[in-house]
Amino acid sequence: MKRQTGLGIALSLPLAITAWGCNGDQIESGVKTTGTKLGKAGGAIESGTKSLGEKIKETGTGSKLEGAASTTGAVIEKGGEKTREVLDKTGEKLKEVAPAAGKAVDKAGEKLKDLGDKAGEKLKDLKDKAGPELKDLKDKTGQFEQKAGEALKKLEDKAKDIINKETGKNW
């Protein structure tokens, strides 16, 4: 399951990176740099665990726990070596796939551009089709508004006439 999740992330990464505005060359360079840095990190981890293992061995020398300290130190050193090996292999794999990652980002960028172009064309078509109908609706709305205004004016005049007749005043 973890491998599938990792693969899903790896496959969706080019799309996300393209959306952020990176191109294939930038991605390829970044992946290669990451691979190199993983190798360096592995070396640093190995060096650090080797020093730690030696200190644990030295600390235990001459004590009742000398055997345990020696074993613990050796295990820590071995763990550091294995960690370096894993990081080195991972770094090398990243360097190998860097060109493919760059190409994937470029392809994703092209597809996004195509989709954007198609969406723009569709919007233009809709605008062209809806434009005359919207203008017609606007004209009809204006005519309706004018007629409603005239009708209200007539009603106002009639209301004034009625009030003037009933009250004998001129409003």
GUTORNU-451237 format. One line per 4 residues: for each residue x, y, z of C-alpha. Coordinates in nm, 2 decimals, always signed. Each point is the difference from the previous one (the first is absolute). Layout:
N
X Y Z ~ ...
***
This chain:
171
+0.00 +0.00 +0.00 ~ +0.28 +0.24 +0.08 ~ +0.16 -0.07 -0.34 ~ -0.33 +0.08 -0.17
-0.04 +0.33 +0.19 ~ +0.36 +0.09 -0.08 ~ -0.06 -0.08 -0.36 ~ -0.32 +0.21 +0.00
+0.19 +0.29 +0.14 ~ +0.29 -0.04 -0.24 ~ -0.25 +0.00 -0.30 ~ -0.19 +0.30 +0.12
+0.31 +0.20 +0.09 ~ +0.07 +0.11 -0.36 ~ -0.35 +0.15 -0.03 ~ +0.03 +0.18 +0.33
+0.34 +0.13 -0.09 ~ -0.12 +0.12 -0.34 ~ -0.28 +0.18 +0.16 ~ +0.25 +0.18 +0.22
+0.19 +0.12 -0.32 ~ +0.31 -0.23 +0.00 ~ +0.12 -0.14 -0.33 ~ +0.15 -0.34 -0.07
+0.36 +0.12 +0.01 ~ -0.05 +0.15 +0.34 ~ -0.16 -0.32 +0.13 ~ +0.28 -0.22 -0.15
+0.26 +0.22 +0.17 ~ -0.18 +0.00 +0.33 ~ -0.04 -0.38 +0.00 ~ +0.37 -0.05 -0.09
+0.10 +0.24 +0.28 ~ -0.23 -0.18 +0.25 ~ +0.17 -0.33 -0.10 ~ +0.34 +0.15 +0.06
-0.10 +0.14 +0.33 ~ -0.14 -0.33 +0.11 ~ +0.33 -0.16 -0.07 ~ +0.18 +0.26 +0.21
-0.25 -0.03 +0.28 ~ +0.06 -0.38 +0.00 ~ +0.37 +0.06 +0.03 ~ -0.05 +0.24 +0.29
-0.23 -0.24 +0.18 ~ +0.25 -0.28 -0.04 ~ +0.28 +0.22 +0.13 ~ -0.21 +0.11 +0.30
-0.11 -0.35 +0.09 ~ +0.36 -0.13 -0.03 ~ +0.11 +0.27 +0.24 ~ -0.29 -0.08 +0.24
+0.07 -0.37 -0.02 ~ +0.37 +0.05 +0.08 ~ -0.08 +0.23 +0.30 ~ -0.25 -0.26 +0.13
+0.27 -0.27 -0.03 ~ +0.26 +0.23 +0.17 ~ -0.24 +0.08 +0.28 ~ -0.07 -0.36 +0.08
+0.37 -0.11 -0.01 ~ +0.10 -0.14 +0.34 ~ -0.35 +0.00 +0.14 ~ -0.24 -0.28 +0.07
-0.20 +0.11 -0.31 ~ +0.30 -0.02 -0.23 ~ -0.15 -0.27 -0.21 ~ -0.34 +0.17 -0.03
+0.16 +0.33 -0.08 ~ +0.22 -0.16 -0.27 ~ -0.30 -0.17 -0.15 ~ -0.22 +0.31 +0.01
+0.28 +0.20 -0.16 ~ +0.04 -0.25 -0.27 ~ -0.37 -0.01 -0.07 ~ -0.02 +0.38 -0.02
+0.30 +0.01 -0.24 ~ -0.16 -0.28 -0.22 ~ -0.33 +0.19 +0.00 ~ +0.18 +0.31 -0.12
+0.16 -0.19 -0.28 ~ -0.33 -0.15 -0.11 ~ -0.17 +0.34 +0.02 ~ +0.27 +0.15 -0.23
-0.04 -0.29 -0.24 ~ -0.37 +0.05 -0.02 ~ +0.03 +0.38 -0.05 ~ +0.28 -0.05 -0.26
-0.23 -0.24 -0.19 ~ -0.29 +0.24 +0.03 ~ +0.21 +0.29 -0.12 ~ +0.13 -0.20 -0.30
-0.36 -0.10 -0.09 ~ -0.11 +0.36 +0.02 ~ +0.28 +0.11 -0.23 ~ -0.10 -0.27 -0.24
-0.37 +0.10 -0.01 ~ +0.07 +0.38 +0.00 ~ -0.03 +0.03 -0.39 ~ -0.32 -0.20 +0.00
-0.14 +0.23 +0.28 ~ +0.09 +0.31 -0.21 ~ -0.17 -0.14 -0.30 ~ -0.31 -0.09 +0.20
-0.02 +0.36 +0.13 ~ +0.04 +0.13 -0.36 ~ -0.28 -0.23 -0.13 ~ -0.23 +0.09 +0.29
+0.07 +0.37 -0.08 ~ -0.09 -0.06 -0.37 ~ -0.32 -0.18 +0.10 ~ -0.10 +0.28 +0.24
+0.06 +0.26 -0.27 ~ -0.21 -0.20 -0.25 ~ -0.28 -0.03 +0.25 ~ +0.02 +0.38 +0.07
-0.01 +0.07 -0.38 ~ -0.30 -0.23 -0.04 ~ -0.18 +0.16 +0.30 ~ +0.07 +0.34 -0.15
-0.15 -0.10 -0.33 ~ -0.31 -0.14 +0.16 ~ -0.05 +0.32 +0.20 ~ +0.04 +0.21 -0.31
-0.26 -0.22 -0.18 ~ -0.24 +0.03 +0.29 ~ +0.05 +0.38 +0.00 ~ -0.06 +0.02 -0.38
-0.31 -0.21 +0.03 ~ -0.14 +0.17 +0.31 ~ +0.10 +0.36 -0.10 ~ -0.30 +0.07 -0.24
-0.24 -0.16 +0.24 ~ +0.13 +0.20 +0.30 ~ -0.02 +0.32 -0.21 ~ -0.36 -0.08 -0.09
-0.09 -0.07 +0.36 ~ +0.16 +0.33 +0.10 ~ -0.20 +0.19 -0.26 ~ -0.33 -0.17 +0.11
+0.08 +0.07 +0.37 ~ +0.06 +0.37 -0.09 ~ -0.33 +0.01 -0.19 ~ -0.18 -0.17 +0.29
+0.15 +0.25 +0.25 ~ -0.11 +0.29 -0.22 ~ -0.36 -0.13 -0.03 ~ -0.01 -0.07 +0.38
+0.12 +0.36 +0.06 ~ -0.27 +0.14 -0.23 ~ -0.27 -0.22 +0.17 ~ +0.11 +0.12 +0.35
-0.01 +0.36 -0.12 ~ -0.36 -0.04 -0.13 ~ -0.09 -0.17 +0.34 ~ +0.15 +0.29 +0.18
-0.19 +0.26 -0.21 ~ -0.33 -0.19 +0.06 ~ +0.07 -0.02 +0.37 ~ +0.06 +0.37 +0.01
-0.32 +0.07 -0.19 ~ -0.20 -0.21 +0.24 ~ +0.16 +0.16 +0.30 ~ -0.06 +0.35 -0.14
-0.37 -0.08 -0.07 ~ -0.06 -0.15 +0.34 ~ +0.19 +0.26 +0.21 ~ -0.05 +0.30 -0.22
+0.37 +0.07 +0.02 ~ +0.26 +0.01 -0.28 ~ +0.28 -0.24 +0.07
***
